């Protein structure tokens, strides 16, 4: 289980880095977003300090989420599934958790369509990667 947990956290961190941190996303998504949605610096803190703090918090959330998904996978029996069934489970989890969150963010906050699409694709890739990692454990 520890190896699965580490594999999921590493896969999710890499996917976050590739999908959210690419220069294309910087130009095509983030540059078009309203600056009011970004975390403001604390008094006496630089903008880069606020970004660093936000990224570190995001890493901690990714680690925590990977651990929780690993526990969920163990508890629900994902390790015994074929990779096709694991991808089907990933699709259901995506539809139940990622889609409502991304659509709600689009409806209630000032995020653009490109950011919503980024959330949907990133969520799909992360859940699919985790489910396939479990399926490969057979």
Residue pairs with C-beta under 8 A, 6 or more apart in sequence:
1 70
1 74
4 70
4 73
4 74
4 79
4 133
4 134
4 137
5 66
5 67
5 70
7 133
8 66
8 69
8 70
8 129
8 130
8 133
9 62
9 63
9 66
9 67
11 126
11 129
11 130
11 133
12 62
12 65
12 66
12 126
12 129
12 130
13 59
13 62
15 122
15 125
15 126
15 129
16 58
16 62
16 122
16 126
19 25
19 118
19 121
19 122
19 125
20 118
20 122
25 118
28 114
29 112
29 114
29 115
29 118
30 115
32 112
32 114
33 110
33 111
33 112
33 115
34 110
36 110
37 109
37 110
37 111
38 50
39 50
39 51
39 53
39 54
40 50
41 47
41 49
41 50
42 49
42 50
45 53
66 130
69 130
72 78
73 79
73 130
73 131
73 134
78 86
78 89
78 131
78 134
78 135
79 134
79 135
79 137
79 138
80 138
81 89
81 131
81 134
81 135
82 135
83 132
83 135
83 136
85 135
86 131
86 132
86 134
86 135
87 128
87 131
87 132
89 131
90 124
90 127
90 128
90 130
90 131
90 132
91 124
91 128
93 127
93 131
94 123
94 124
94 127
94 128
97 123
97 127
98 119
98 120
98 123
98 124
98 127
99 120
99 123
101 119
101 123
102 116
102 119
102 120
102 123
103 116
105 111
105 115
105 116
105 119
106 113
106 115
106 116
